[in-house]
């Protein structure tokens, strides 16, 4: 499991942040868990209003995340799952999703929470989806990271010389 060594992050008030979650539709059970984890994090960080947009798959996350970033959101959380199959398709989709979401964050100057699971099999995805019995909650973690980074960026903007 990749959770070993993960930091314990304190929740802070992010009620002033405008947040969007873009979530893929493939693998309904896993995606429902990731979205629920994101919603738990939003509640813990006092974000009462957010936008949820669904897209077909992980490949489509970046273009919609970019559109949301252009609409003035303070943070975007991208959720998806890609499970390795017998062809190189897995590698292409994972690379495109990762590079696209990094580009959105850097080009738009906003945090993009990376909640895209890249797994060797269904069980790995279920173990990370934040479902009952899961070992990790990557939807929560990605949202928490995006919120804390957005809070940091707002603080830096107010203290800049």
C-alpha positions, -999 to 999 in steps of 0.1 A, spaced: 0 0 0 12 35 -8 -4 50 24 27 43 45 44 75 56 14 97 46 12 130 66 -15 136 91 -30 169 78 -51 192 100 -84 204 85 -87 241 81 -116 264 72 -118 265 34 -154 278 33 -143 308 11 -129 286 -16 -147 278 -49 -141 241 -56 -150 218 -85 -147 180 -86 -144 164 -120 -150 126 -119 -148 99 -144 -176 74 -149 -158 41 -155 -159 16 -127 -190 28 -109 -183 13 -75 -147 27 -73 -158 61 -86 -187 63 -61 -162 57 -33 -138 83 -46 -166 109 -50 -179 102 -15 -144 106 -1 -141 140 -19 -174 150 -4 -164 140 31 -132 161 27 -152 191 14 -175 188 45 -145 185 69 -129 216 54 -162 235 56 -167 238 18 -205 239 16 -209 246 -21 -190 228 -48 -196 217 -83 -194 181 -94 -190 173 -131 -189 138 -145 -169 128 -176 -167 95 -195 -132 84 -184 -98 94 -170 -87 107 -204 -113 134 -204 -105 147 -169 -79 173 -180 -99 191 -206 -128 196 -182 -105 205 -153 -90 232 -176 -125 245 -184 -134 246 -147 -101 264 -139 -109 290 -165 -142 296 -148 -125 309 -117 -124 279 -93 -98 281 -66 -92 243 -68 -102 214 -90 -102 178 -78 -98 152 -105 -110 117 -98 -107 86 -119 -95 50 -122 -75 32 -148 -70 -5 -144 -42 -23 -163 -54 -46 -191 -35 -66 -216 -27 -38 -240 -6 -6 -238 -38 14 -235 -33 17 -197 0 34 -202 -13 59 -227 -43 69 -206 -24 71 -174 4 93 -190 -21 115 -208 -43 120 -176 -12 128 -155 4 152 -179 -28 169 -187 -37 175 -151 -3 188 -143 -5 212 -172 -38 225 -160 -24 232 -125 7 250 -139 -9 268 -168 -39 281 -147 -20 285 -114 -45 265 -93 -41 232 -75 -55 201 -91 -60 173 -67 -48 142 -83 -72 114 -74 -66 92 -104 -60 56 -94 -37 37 -116 -40 1 -106 -29 -33 -117 -63 -48 -108 -98 -43 -95 -88 -51 -59 -61 -25 -58 -87 1 -69 -112 -10 -43 -85 -9 -16 -79 28 -24 -115 39 -31 -125 49 4 -153 23 5 -162 3 36 -133 -21 40 -109 0 19 -74 5 32 -71 41 18 -94 69 8 -77 86 -22 -108 108 -30 -105 123 5 -67 126 2 -67 143 -32 -94 168 -21 -75 176 11 -43 182 -8 -61 205 -33 -78 225 -5 -47 229 16 -27 240 -15 -54 265 -25 -54 279 11 -16 283 8 -18 301 -25 -44 325 -11 -22 332 19 8 338 -4 -12 362 -25 -21 383 5 14 384 19 33 390 -13 55 422 -13 
